[in-house]
Amino acid sequence: MVKITEDMTIMDVLRQDRETAEIFMKYGLHCLGCPGATMESIGDAGKVHGIDVSKLVEDLNKHFASKA
């Protein structure tokens, strides 16, 4: 099973499962194809956008757990 951490980039997660785009969008991270998505960690993106990173990571991990 995939374990998502806030140190991973958005693109790392999207490469594992494109369906996670909906989760990122729900949290206001809409620029999934921009250069930041490949270089910036989920934690850094969360800080810039003022979102609860721990909740985002939790939701991402729930998504992957449901696929196991």
Predicted model as a PDB file, atoms N, CA, C, CB and O in Angstrom, pLDDT in the B-factor column:
MODEL        1                                                                  
ATOM      1  N   MET A   1       0.838  -1.185   0.000  1.00 76.00           N  
ATOM      2  CA  MET A   1       0.000   0.000   0.000  1.00 76.00           C  
ATOM      3  C   MET A   1       0.883   1.248   0.000  1.00 76.00           C  
ATOM      4  CB  MET A   1      -0.953  -0.002   1.219  1.00 76.00           C  
ATOM      5  O   MET A   1       1.933   1.282   0.641  1.00 76.00           O  
ATOM      6  N   VAL A   2       0.448   2.246  -0.712  1.00 85.00           N  
ATOM      7  CA  VAL A   2       1.161   3.516  -0.795  1.00 85.00           C  
ATOM      8  C   VAL A   2       0.946   4.286   0.502  1.00 85.00           C  
ATOM      9  CB  VAL A   2       0.685   4.349  -2.022  1.00 85.00           C  
ATOM     10  O   VAL A   2      -0.172   4.350   1.014  1.00 85.00           O  
ATOM     11  N   LYS A   3       2.014   4.869   1.030  1.00 96.00           N  
ATOM     12  CA  LYS A   3       1.937   5.710   2.228  1.00 96.00           C  
ATOM     13  C   LYS A   3       2.330   7.123   1.824  1.00 96.00           C  
ATOM     14  CB  LYS A   3       2.864   5.168   3.382  1.00 96.00           C  
ATOM     15  O   LYS A   3       3.472   7.371   1.435  1.00 96.00           O  
ATOM     16  N   ILE A   4       1.382   8.047   1.918  1.00 97.00           N  
ATOM     17  CA  ILE A   4       1.612   9.435   1.533  1.00 97.00           C  
ATOM     18  C   ILE A   4       2.137  10.206   2.734  1.00 97.00           C  
ATOM     19  CB  ILE A   4       0.315  10.085   0.986  1.00 97.00           C  
ATOM     20  O   ILE A   4       1.640  10.058   3.851  1.00 97.00           O  
ATOM     21  N   THR A   5       3.155  11.038   2.486  1.00 98.00           N  
ATOM     22  CA  THR A   5       3.694  11.916   3.529  1.00 98.00           C  
ATOM     23  C   THR A   5       3.724  13.333   2.993  1.00 98.00           C  
ATOM     24  CB  THR A   5       5.119  11.461   3.982  1.00 98.00           C  
ATOM     25  O   THR A   5       3.654  13.550   1.783  1.00 98.00           O  
ATOM     26  N   GLU A   6       3.828  14.293   3.890  1.00 97.00           N  
ATOM     27  CA  GLU A   6       3.841  15.689   3.450  1.00 97.00           C  
ATOM     28  C   GLU A   6       5.144  16.074   2.762  1.00 97.00           C  
ATOM     29  CB  GLU A   6       3.606  16.602   4.630  1.00 97.00           C  
ATOM     30  O   GLU A   6       5.244  17.163   2.196  1.00 97.00           O  
ATOM     31  N   ASP A   7       6.137  15.202   2.801  1.00 97.00           N  
ATOM     32  CA  ASP A   7       7.408  15.455   2.116  1.00 97.00           C  
ATOM     33  C   ASP A   7       7.346  15.104   0.626  1.00 97.00           C  
ATOM     34  CB  ASP A   7       8.523  14.660   2.783  1.00 97.00           C  
ATOM     35  O   ASP A   7       8.225  15.502  -0.138  1.00 97.00           O  
ATOM     36  N   MET A   8       6.329  14.373   0.214  1.00 97.00           N  
ATOM     37  CA  MET A   8       6.180  13.991  -1.190  1.00 97.00           C  
ATOM     38  C   MET A   8       5.672  15.187  -1.986  1.00 97.00           C  
ATOM     39  CB  MET A   8       5.214  12.781  -1.340  1.00 97.00           C  
ATOM     40  O   MET A   8       5.039  16.088  -1.436  1.00 97.00           O  
ATOM     41  N   THR A   9       5.955  15.187  -3.288  1.00 94.00           N  
ATOM     42  CA  THR A   9       5.396  16.237  -4.140  1.00 94.00           C  
ATOM     43  C   THR A   9       3.987  15.830  -4.570  1.00 94.00           C  
ATOM     44  CB  THR A   9       6.306  16.493  -5.387  1.00 94.00           C  
ATOM     45  O   THR A   9       3.611  14.660  -4.509  1.00 94.00           O  
ATOM     46  N   ILE A  10       3.234  16.812  -4.997  1.00 93.00           N  
ATOM     47  CA  ILE A  10       1.897  16.535  -5.519  1.00 93.00           C  
ATOM     48  C   ILE A  10       1.993  15.571  -6.699  1.00 93.00           C  
ATOM     49  CB  ILE A  10       1.188  17.848  -5.945  1.00 93.00           C  
ATOM     50  O   ILE A  10       1.191  14.644  -6.820  1.00 93.00           O  
ATOM     51  N   MET A  11       2.972  15.793  -7.559  1.00 93.00           N  
ATOM     52  CA  MET A  11       3.138  14.936  -8.735  1.00 93.00           C  
ATOM     53  C   MET A  11       3.473  13.502  -8.345  1.00 93.00           C  
ATOM     54  CB  MET A  11       4.228  15.492  -9.644  1.00 93.00           C  
ATOM     55  O   MET A  11       3.032  12.567  -9.013  1.00 93.00           O  
ATOM     56  N   ASP A  12       4.252  13.307  -7.265  1.00 94.00           N  
ATOM     57  CA  ASP A  12       4.534  11.945  -6.780  1.00 94.00           C  
ATOM     58  C   ASP A  12       3.230  11.200  -6.519  1.00 94.00           C  
ATOM     59  CB  ASP A  12       5.395  11.986  -5.487  1.00 94.00           C  
ATOM     60  O   ASP A  12       3.082  10.032  -6.880  1.00 94.00           O  
ATOM     61  N   VAL A  13       2.300  11.890  -5.893  1.00 95.00           N  
ATOM     62  CA  VAL A  13       1.015  11.270  -5.546  1.00 95.00           C  
ATOM     63  C   VAL A  13       0.169  11.050  -6.797  1.00 95.00           C  
ATOM     64  CB  VAL A  13       0.245  12.143  -4.532  1.00 95.00           C  
ATOM     65  O   VAL A  13      -0.421   9.982  -6.964  1.00 95.00           O  
ATOM     66  N   LEU A  14       0.103  12.043  -7.672  1.00 94.00           N  
ATOM     67  CA  LEU A  14      -0.680  11.916  -8.895  1.00 94.00           C  
ATOM     68  C   LEU A  14      -0.175  10.779  -9.776  1.00 94.00           C  
ATOM     69  CB  LEU A  14      -0.653  13.221  -9.670  1.00 94.00           C  
ATOM     70  O   LEU A  14      -0.963  10.129 -10.463  1.00 94.00           O  
ATOM     71  N   ARG A  15       1.120  10.538  -9.761  1.00 94.00           N  
ATOM     72  CA  ARG A  15       1.681   9.424 -10.553  1.00 94.00           C  
ATOM     73  C   ARG A  15       1.217   8.080 -10.009  1.00 94.00           C  
ATOM     74  CB  ARG A  15       3.224   9.481 -10.558  1.00 94.00           C  
ATOM     75  O   ARG A  15       1.094   7.112 -10.759  1.00 94.00           O  
ATOM     76  N   GLN A  16       0.962   8.021  -8.719  1.00 95.00           N  
ATOM     77  CA  GLN A  16       0.476   6.782  -8.102  1.00 95.00           C  
ATOM     78  C   GLN A  16      -0.987   6.528  -8.464  1.00 95.00           C  
ATOM     79  CB  GLN A  16       0.638   6.843  -6.572  1.00 95.00           C  
ATOM     80  O   GLN A  16      -1.398   5.392  -8.699  1.00 95.00           O  
ATOM     81  N   ASP A  17      -1.766   7.621  -8.504  1.00 96.00           N  
ATOM     82  CA  ASP A  17      -3.196   7.491  -8.806  1.00 96.00           C  
ATOM     83  C   ASP A  17      -3.750   8.854  -9.204  1.00 96.00           C  
ATOM     84  CB  ASP A  17      -3.979   6.915  -7.584  1.00 96.00           C  
ATOM     85  O   ASP A  17      -3.827   9.766  -8.381  1.00 96.00           O  
ATOM     86  N   ARG A  18      -4.133   8.986 -10.462  1.00 95.00           N  
ATOM     87  CA  ARG A  18      -4.658  10.260 -10.990  1.00 95.00           C  
ATOM     88  C   ARG A  18      -5.953  10.676 -10.293  1.00 95.00           C  
ATOM     89  CB  ARG A  18      -4.902  10.147 -12.501  1.00 95.00           C  
ATOM     90  O   ARG A  18      -6.289  11.860 -10.283  1.00 95.00           O  
ATOM     91  N   GLU A  19      -6.683   9.726  -9.711  1.00 96.00           N  
ATOM     92  CA  GLU A  19      -7.933  10.051  -9.027  1.00 96.00           C  
ATOM     93  C   GLU A  19      -7.713  10.958  -7.814  1.00 96.00           C  
ATOM     94  CB  GLU A  19      -8.631   8.775  -8.591  1.00 96.00           C  
ATOM     95  O   GLU A  19      -8.654  11.582  -7.325  1.00 96.00           O  
ATOM     96  N   THR A  20      -6.478  11.028  -7.335  1.00 96.00           N  
ATOM     97  CA  THR A  20      -6.203  11.894  -6.185  1.00 96.00           C  
ATOM     98  C   THR A  20      -6.315  13.370  -6.550  1.00 96.00           C  
ATOM     99  CB  THR A  20      -4.813  11.603  -5.627  1.00 96.00           C  
ATOM    100  O   THR A  20      -6.347  14.221  -5.661  1.00 96.00           O  
ATOM    101  N   ALA A  21      -6.373  13.687  -7.830  1.00 95.00           N  
ATOM    102  CA  ALA A  21      -6.542  15.083  -8.253  1.00 95.00           C  
ATOM    103  C   ALA A  21      -7.772  15.698  -7.598  1.00 95.00           C  
ATOM    104  CB  ALA A  21      -6.656  15.177  -9.787  1.00 95.00           C  
ATOM    105  O   ALA A  21      -7.747  16.863  -7.202  1.00 95.00           O  
ATOM    106  N   GLU A  22      -8.845  14.925  -7.483  1.00 97.00           N  
ATOM    107  CA  GLU A  22     -10.068  15.420  -6.852  1.00 97.00           C  
ATOM    108  C   GLU A  22      -9.824  15.832  -5.407  1.00 97.00           C  
ATOM    109  CB  GLU A  22     -11.160  14.358  -6.910  1.00 97.00           C  
ATOM    110  O   GLU A  22     -10.393  16.818  -4.939  1.00 97.00           O  
ATOM    111  N   ILE A  23      -8.994  15.097  -4.707  1.00 97.00           N  
ATOM    112  CA  ILE A  23      -8.702  15.411  -3.305  1.00 97.00           C  
ATOM    113  C   ILE A  23      -7.896  16.706  -3.228  1.00 97.00           C  
ATOM    114  CB  ILE A  23      -7.928  14.245  -2.624  1.00 97.00           C  
ATOM    115  O   ILE A  23      -8.201  17.579  -2.416  1.00 97.00           O  
ATOM    116  N   PHE A  24      -6.881  16.830  -4.062  1.00 95.00           N  
ATOM    117  CA  PHE A  24      -6.101  18.066  -4.080  1.00 95.00           C  
ATOM    118  C   PHE A  24      -6.995  19.266  -4.416  1.00 95.00           C  
ATOM    119  CB  PHE A  24      -4.944  17.957  -5.098  1.00 95.00           C  
ATOM    120  O   PHE A  24      -6.876  20.325  -3.800  1.00 95.00           O  
ATOM    121  N   MET A  25      -7.881  19.097  -5.387  1.00 94.00           N  
ATOM    122  CA  MET A  25      -8.777  20.185  -5.789  1.00 94.00           C  
ATOM    123  C   MET A  25      -9.706  20.572  -4.644  1.00 94.00           C  
ATOM    124  CB  MET A  25      -9.600  19.779  -7.024  1.00 94.00           C  
ATOM    125  O   MET A  25      -9.990  21.752  -4.438  1.00 94.00           O  
ATOM    126  N   LYS A  26     -10.174  19.581  -3.909  1.00 96.00           N  
ATOM    127  CA  LYS A  26     -11.056  19.839  -2.764  1.00 96.00           C  
ATOM    128  C   LYS A  26     -10.380  20.770  -1.751  1.00 96.00           C  
ATOM    129  CB  LYS A  26     -11.454  18.509  -2.080  1.00 96.00           C  
ATOM    130  O   LYS A  26     -11.047  21.566  -1.089  1.00 96.00           O  
ATOM    131  N   TYR A  27      -9.076  20.665  -1.638  1.00 95.00           N  
ATOM    132  CA  TYR A  27      -8.309  21.481  -0.696  1.00 95.00           C  
ATOM    133  C   TYR A  27      -7.807  22.789  -1.309  1.00 95.00           C  
ATOM    134  CB  TYR A  27      -7.136  20.689  -0.175  1.00 95.00           C  
ATOM    135  O   TYR A  27      -7.053  23.524  -0.671  1.00 95.00           O  
ATOM    136  N   GLY A  28      -8.216  23.077  -2.529  1.00 92.00           N  
ATOM    137  CA  GLY A  28      -7.831  24.334  -3.154  1.00 92.00           C  
ATOM    138  C   GLY A  28      -6.514  24.294  -3.898  1.00 92.00           C  
ATOM    139  O   GLY A  28      -6.006  25.336  -4.312  1.00 92.00           O  
ATOM    140  N   LEU A  29      -5.957  23.121  -4.074  1.00 90.00           N  
ATOM    141  CA  LEU A  29      -4.710  22.973  -4.831  1.00 90.00           C  
ATOM    142  C   LEU A  29      -5.090  22.628  -6.273  1.00 90.00           C  
ATOM    143  CB  LEU A  29      -3.769  21.862  -4.197  1.00 90.00           C  
ATOM    144  O   LEU A  29      -5.112  21.460  -6.663  1.00 90.00           O  
ATOM    145  N   HIS A  30      -5.387  23.667  -7.050  1.00 86.00           N  
ATOM    146  CA  HIS A  30      -5.921  23.490  -8.397  1.00 86.00           C  
ATOM    147  C   HIS A  30      -4.852  23.419  -9.476  1.00 86.00           C  
ATOM    148  CB  HIS A  30      -6.857  24.602  -8.710  1.00 86.00           C  
ATOM    149  O   HIS A  30      -5.122  22.915 -10.566  1.00 86.00           O  
ATOM    150  N   CYS A  31      -3.669  23.900  -9.210  1.00 82.00           N  
ATOM    151  CA  CYS A  31      -2.628  23.983 -10.235  1.00 82.00           C  
ATOM    152  C   CYS A  31      -1.808  22.687 -10.259  1.00 82.00           C  
ATOM    153  CB  CYS A  31      -1.706  25.206  -9.979  1.00 82.00           C  
ATOM    154  O   CYS A  31      -0.613  22.689  -9.963  1.00 82.00           O  
ATOM    155  N   LEU A  32      -2.464  21.596 -10.612  1.00 84.00           N  
ATOM    156  CA  LEU A  32      -1.824  20.287 -10.549  1.00 84.00           C  
ATOM    157  C   LEU A  32      -0.811  20.060 -11.659  1.00 84.00           C  
ATOM    158  CB  LEU A  32      -2.863  19.217 -10.602  1.00 84.00           C  
ATOM    159  O   LEU A  32       0.043  19.182 -11.538  1.00 84.00           O  
ATOM    160  N   GLY A  33      -0.886  20.826 -12.728  1.00 81.00           N  
ATOM    161  CA  GLY A  33       0.050  20.663 -13.821  1.00 81.00           C  
ATOM    162  C   GLY A  33       1.153  21.706 -13.843  1.00 81.00           C  
ATOM    163  O   GLY A  33       2.006  21.684 -14.730  1.00 81.00           O  
ATOM    164  N   CYS A  34       1.149  22.616 -12.883  1.00 81.00           N  
ATOM    165  CA  CYS A  34       2.155  23.676 -12.878  1.00 81.00           C  
ATOM    166  C   CYS A  34       3.491  23.156 -12.340  1.00 81.00           C  
ATOM    167  CB  CYS A  34       1.671  24.870 -12.036  1.00 81.00           C  
ATOM    168  O   CYS A  34       3.525  22.114 -11.686  1.00 81.00           O  
ATOM    169  N   PRO A  35       4.574  23.857 -12.604  1.00 82.00           N  
ATOM    170  CA  PRO A  35       5.891  23.403 -12.145  1.00 82.00           C  
ATOM    171  C   PRO A  35       5.972  23.178 -10.627  1.00 82.00           C  
ATOM    172  CB  PRO A  35       6.939  24.409 -12.555  1.00 82.00           C  
ATOM    173  O   PRO A  35       6.710  22.308 -10.166  1.00 82.00           O  
ATOM    174  N   GLY A  36       5.222  23.953  -9.866  1.00 77.00           N  
ATOM    175  CA  GLY A  36       5.238  23.775  -8.408  1.00 77.00           C  
ATOM    176  C   GLY A  36       4.795  22.388  -7.983  1.00 77.00           C  
ATOM    177  O   GLY A  36       5.270  21.865  -6.975  1.00 77.00           O  
ATOM    178  N   ALA A  37       3.885  21.786  -8.745  1.00 82.00           N  
ATOM    179  CA  ALA A  37       3.386  20.456  -8.403  1.00 82.00           C  
ATOM    180  C   ALA A  37       4.475  19.394  -8.500  1.00 82.00           C  
ATOM    181  CB  ALA A  37       2.225  20.085  -9.310  1.00 82.00           C  
ATOM    182  O   ALA A  37       4.388  18.346  -7.861  1.00 82.00           O  
ATOM    183  N   THR A  38       5.507  19.670  -9.306  1.00 87.00           N  
ATOM    184  CA  THR A  38       6.581  18.690  -9.451  1.00 87.00           C  
ATOM    185  C   THR A  38       7.751  18.970  -8.516  1.00 87.00           C  
ATOM    186  CB  THR A  38       7.070  18.666 -10.883  1.00 87.00           C  
ATOM    187  O   THR A  38       8.554  18.077  -8.242  1.00 87.00           O  
ATOM    188  N   MET A  39       7.853  20.205  -8.023  1.00 89.00           N  
ATOM    189  CA  MET A  39       9.008  20.569  -7.192  1.00 89.00           C  
ATOM    190  C   MET A  39       8.666  20.792  -5.722  1.00 89.00           C  
ATOM    191  CB  MET A  39       9.645  21.810  -7.738  1.00 89.00           C  
ATOM    192  O   MET A  39       9.499  20.555  -4.848  1.00 89.00           O  
ATOM    193  N   GLU A  40       7.473  21.236  -5.452  1.00 89.00           N  
ATOM    194  CA  GLU A  40       7.075  21.639  -4.110  1.00 89.00           C  
ATOM    195  C   GLU A  40       6.479  20.449  -3.356  1.00 89.00           C  
ATOM    196  CB  GLU A  40       6.063  22.803  -4.170  1.00 89.00           C  
ATOM    197  O   GLU A  40       5.706  19.676  -3.922  1.00 89.00           O  
ATOM    198  N   SER A  41       6.835  20.306  -2.098  1.00 93.00           N  
ATOM    199  CA  SER A  41       6.260  19.217  -1.304  1.00 93.00           C  
ATOM    200  C   SER A  41       4.811  19.540  -0.963  1.00 93.00           C  
ATOM    201  CB  SER A  41       7.083  18.979  -0.009  1.00 93.00           C  
ATOM    202  O   SER A  41       4.394  20.697  -1.019  1.00 93.00           O  
ATOM    203  N   ILE A  42       4.057  18.522  -0.613  1.00 95.00           N  
ATOM    204  CA  ILE A  42       2.681  18.722  -0.183  1.00 95.00           C  
ATOM    205  C   ILE A  42       2.660  19.654   1.030  1.00 95.00           C  
ATOM    206  CB  ILE A  42       2.003  17.364   0.151  1.00 95.00           C  
ATOM    207  O   ILE A  42       1.791  20.519   1.135  1.00 95.00           O  
ATOM    208  N   GLY A  43       3.606  19.480   1.933  1.00 95.00           N  
ATOM    209  CA  GLY A  43       3.686  20.331   3.121  1.00 95.00           C  
ATOM    210  C   GLY A  43       3.906  21.785   2.768  1.00 95.00           C  
ATOM    211  O   GLY A  43       3.249  22.665   3.323  1.00 95.00           O  
ATOM    212  N   ASP A  44       4.826  22.049   1.849  1.00 93.00           N  
ATOM    213  CA  ASP A  44       5.098  23.432   1.431  1.00 93.00           C  
ATOM    214  C   ASP A  44       3.904  24.035   0.704  1.00 93.00           C  
ATOM    215  CB  ASP A  44       6.339  23.486   0.530  1.00 93.00           C  
ATOM    216  O   ASP A  44       3.552  25.191   0.937  1.00 93.00           O  
ATOM    217  N   ALA A  45       3.279  23.255  -0.180  1.00 91.00           N  
ATOM    218  CA  ALA A  45       2.106  23.746  -0.901  1.00 91.00           C  
ATOM    219  C   ALA A  45       0.987  24.082   0.080  1.00 91.00           C  
ATOM    220  CB  ALA A  45       1.622  22.702  -1.930  1.00 91.00           C  
ATOM    221  O   ALA A  45       0.287  25.082  -0.076  1.00 91.00           O  
ATOM    222  N   GLY A  46       0.832  23.240   1.082  1.00 91.00           N  
ATOM    223  CA  GLY A  46      -0.196  23.488   2.094  1.00 91.00           C  
ATOM    224  C   GLY A  46       0.044  24.771   2.866  1.00 91.00           C  
ATOM    225  O   GLY A  46      -0.894  25.517   3.149  1.00 91.00           O  
ATOM    226  N   LYS A  47       1.290  25.027   3.203  1.00 92.00           N  
ATOM    227  CA  LYS A  47       1.626  26.260   3.934  1.00 92.00           C  
ATOM    228  C   LYS A  47       1.347  27.486   3.074  1.00 92.00           C  
ATOM    229  CB  LYS A  47       3.106  26.247   4.374  1.00 92.00           C  
ATOM    230  O   LYS A  47       0.797  28.475   3.559  1.00 92.00           O  
ATOM    231  N   VAL A  48       1.726  27.426   1.798  1.00 90.00           N  
ATOM    232  CA  VAL A  48       1.520  28.547   0.883  1.00 90.00           C  
ATOM    233  C   VAL A  48       0.028  28.827   0.698  1.00 90.00           C  
ATOM    234  CB  VAL A  48       2.180  28.259  -0.478  1.00 90.00           C  
ATOM    235  O   VAL A  48      -0.387  29.983   0.610  1.00 90.00           O  
ATOM    236  N   HIS A  49      -0.769  27.766   0.642  1.00 91.00           N  
ATOM    237  CA  HIS A  49      -2.194  27.915   0.384  1.00 91.00           C  
ATOM    238  C   HIS A  49      -3.036  27.956   1.663  1.00 91.00           C  
ATOM    239  CB  HIS A  49      -2.664  26.789  -0.493  1.00 91.00           C  
ATOM    240  O   HIS A  49      -4.258  28.089   1.595  1.00 91.00           O  
ATOM    241  N   GLY A  50      -2.395  27.843   2.813  1.00 94.00           N  
ATOM    242  CA  GLY A  50      -3.101  27.948   4.083  1.00 94.00           C  
ATOM    243  C   GLY A  50      -4.087  26.821   4.351  1.00 94.00           C  
ATOM    244  O   GLY A  50      -5.183  27.053   4.862  1.00 94.00           O  
ATOM    245  N   ILE A  51      -3.694  25.600   4.005  1.00 95.00           N  
ATOM    246  CA  ILE A  51      -4.588  24.468   4.240  1.00 95.00           C  
ATOM    247  C   ILE A  51      -4.032  23.572   5.347  1.00 95.00           C  
ATOM    248  CB  ILE A  51      -4.789  23.657   2.943  1.00 95.00           C  
ATOM    249  O   ILE A  51      -2.858  23.658   5.706  1.00 95.00           O  
ATOM    250  N   ASP A  52      -4.886  22.725   5.868  1.00 96.00           N  
ATOM    251  CA  ASP A  52      -4.512  21.766   6.907  1.00 96.00           C  
ATOM    252  C   ASP A  52      -3.828  20.572   6.234  1.00 96.00           C  
ATOM    253  CB  ASP A  52      -5.768  21.305   7.740  1.00 96.00           C  
ATOM    254  O   ASP A  52      -4.490  19.665   5.728  1.00 96.00           O  
ATOM    255  N   VAL A  53      -2.513  20.592   6.238  1.00 97.00           N  
ATOM    256  CA  VAL A  53      -1.733  19.563   5.537  1.00 97.00           C  
ATOM    257  C   VAL A  53      -1.961  18.179   6.141  1.00 97.00           C  
ATOM    258  CB  VAL A  53      -0.237  19.907   5.577  1.00 97.00           C  
ATOM    259  O   VAL A  53      -2.043  17.193   5.409  1.00 97.00           O  
ATOM    260  N   SER A  54      -2.064  18.095   7.451  1.00 97.00           N  
ATOM    261  CA  SER A  54      -2.255  16.781   8.078  1.00 97.00           C  
ATOM    262  C   SER A  54      -3.583  16.169   7.648  1.00 97.00           C  
ATOM    263  CB  SER A  54      -2.198  16.899   9.617  1.00 97.00           C  
ATOM    264  O   SER A  54      -3.666  14.955   7.461  1.00 97.00           O  
ATOM    265  N   LYS A  55      -4.615  16.979   7.488  1.00 98.00           N  
ATOM    266  CA  LYS A  55      -5.919  16.482   7.044  1.00 98.00           C  
ATOM    267  C   LYS A  55      -5.845  16.048   5.572  1.00 98.00           C  
ATOM    268  CB  LYS A  55      -7.015  17.573   7.237  1.00 98.00           C  
ATOM    269  O   LYS A  55      -6.404  15.019   5.195  1.00 98.00           O  
ATOM    270  N   LEU A  56      -5.153  16.838   4.751  1.00 97.00           N  
ATOM    271  CA  LEU A  56      -4.973  16.475   3.343  1.00 97.00           C  
ATOM    272  C   LEU A  56      -4.259  15.132   3.225  1.00 97.00           C  
ATOM    273  CB  LEU A  56      -4.181  17.567   2.597  1.00 97.00           C  
ATOM    274  O   LEU A  56      -4.704  14.255   2.486  1.00 97.00           O  
ATOM    275  N   VAL A  57      -3.163  14.970   3.944  1.00 98.00           N  
ATOM    276  CA  VAL A  57      -2.400  13.716   3.907  1.00 98.00           C  
ATOM    277  C   VAL A  57      -3.265  12.559   4.412  1.00 98.00           C  
ATOM    278  CB  VAL A  57      -1.104  13.834   4.759  1.00 98.00           C  
ATOM    279  O   VAL A  57      -3.220  11.457   3.865  1.00 98.00           O  
ATOM    280  N   GLU A  58      -4.047  12.818   5.454  1.00 98.00           N  
ATOM    281  CA  GLU A  58      -4.944  11.786   5.978  1.00 98.00           C  
ATOM    282  C   GLU A  58      -5.959  11.356   4.907  1.00 98.00           C  
ATOM    283  CB  GLU A  58      -5.681  12.303   7.239  1.00 98.00           C  
ATOM    284  O   GLU A  58      -6.197  10.164   4.713  1.00 98.00           O  
ATOM    285  N   ASP A  59      -6.547  12.331   4.223  1.00 98.00           N  
ATOM    286  CA  ASP A  59      -7.519  12.011   3.172  1.00 98.00           C  
ATOM    287  C   ASP A  59      -6.868  11.253   2.011  1.00 98.00           C  
ATOM    288  CB  ASP A  59      -8.176  13.295   2.652  1.00 98.00           C  
ATOM    289  O   ASP A  59      -7.462  10.328   1.458  1.00 98.00           O  
ATOM    290  N   LEU A  60      -5.654  11.647   1.648  1.00 98.00           N  
ATOM    291  CA  LEU A  60      -4.937  10.931   0.586  1.00 98.00           C  
ATOM    292  C   LEU A  60      -4.671   9.486   0.990  1.00 98.00           C  
ATOM    293  CB  LEU A  60      -3.612  11.638   0.257  1.00 98.00           C  
ATOM    294  O   LEU A  60      -4.860   8.568   0.193  1.00 98.00           O  
ATOM    295  N   ASN A  61      -4.229   9.288   2.235  1.00 98.00           N  
ATOM    296  CA  ASN A  61      -3.958   7.921   2.692  1.00 98.00           C  
ATOM    297  C   ASN A  61      -5.240   7.089   2.799  1.00 98.00           C  
ATOM    298  CB  ASN A  61      -3.248   7.953   4.046  1.00 98.00           C  
ATOM    299  O   ASN A  61      -5.216   5.885   2.543  1.00 98.00           O  
ATOM    300  N   LYS A  62      -6.355   7.717   3.172  1.00 97.00           N  
ATOM    301  CA  LYS A  62      -7.633   6.997   3.192  1.00 97.00           C  
ATOM    302  C   LYS A  62      -8.010   6.546   1.787  1.00 97.00           C  
ATOM    303  CB  LYS A  62      -8.749   7.884   3.785  1.00 97.00           C  
ATOM    304  O   LYS A  62      -8.519   5.442   1.593  1.00 97.00           O  
ATOM    305  N   HIS A  63      -7.756   7.407   0.813  1.00 97.00           N  
ATOM    306  CA  HIS A  63      -8.037   7.066  -0.582  1.00 97.00           C  
ATOM    307  C   HIS A  63      -7.252   5.827  -0.993  1.00 97.00           C  
ATOM    308  CB  HIS A  63      -7.696   8.246  -1.510  1.00 97.00           C  
ATOM    309  O   HIS A  63      -7.819   4.900  -1.571  1.00 97.00           O  
ATOM    310  N   PHE A  64      -5.957   5.801  -0.702  1.00 96.00           N  
ATOM    311  CA  PHE A  64      -5.142   4.651  -1.089  1.00 96.00           C  
ATOM    312  C   PHE A  64      -5.510   3.404  -0.293  1.00 96.00           C  
ATOM    313  CB  PHE A  64      -3.667   4.968  -0.900  1.00 96.00           C  
ATOM    314  O   PHE A  64      -5.465   2.294  -0.825  1.00 96.00           O  
ATOM    315  N   ALA A  65      -5.871   3.576   0.970  1.00 96.00           N  
ATOM    316  CA  ALA A  65      -6.273   2.432   1.784  1.00 96.00           C  
ATOM    317  C   ALA A  65      -7.552   1.799   1.234  1.00 96.00           C  
ATOM    318  CB  ALA A  65      -6.476   2.860   3.248  1.00 96.00           C  
ATOM    319  O   ALA A  65      -7.724   0.582   1.296  1.00 96.00           O  
ATOM    320  N   SER A  66      -8.437   2.619   0.703  1.00 95.00           N  
ATOM    321  CA  SER A  66      -9.696   2.084   0.156  1.00 95.00           C  
ATOM    322  C   SER A  66      -9.465   1.281  -1.119  1.00 95.00           C  
ATOM    323  CB  SER A  66     -10.677   3.223  -0.126  1.00 95.00           C  
ATOM    324  O   SER A  66     -10.332   0.511  -1.531  1.00 95.00           O  
ATOM    325  N   LYS A  67      -8.320   1.452  -1.739  1.00 87.00           N  
ATOM    326  CA  LYS A  67      -7.990   0.730  -2.965  1.00 87.00           C  
ATOM    327  C   LYS A  67      -7.216  -0.557  -2.697  1.00 87.00           C  
ATOM    328  CB  LYS A  67      -7.189   1.619  -3.884  1.00 87.00           C  
ATOM    329  O   LYS A  67      -7.009  -1.369  -3.599  1.00 87.00           O  
ATOM    330  N   ALA A  68      -6.793  -0.732  -1.452  1.00 78.00           N  
ATOM    331  CA  ALA A  68      -5.964  -1.897  -1.108  1.00 78.00           C  
ATOM    332  C   ALA A  68      -6.778  -3.174  -1.055  1.00 78.00           C  
ATOM    333  CB  ALA A  68      -5.273  -1.680   0.228  1.00 78.00           C  
ATOM    334  O   ALA A  68      -6.233  -4.243  -0.780  1.00 78.00           O  
TER     335      ALA A  68                                                      
ENDMDL                                                                          
END                                                                             
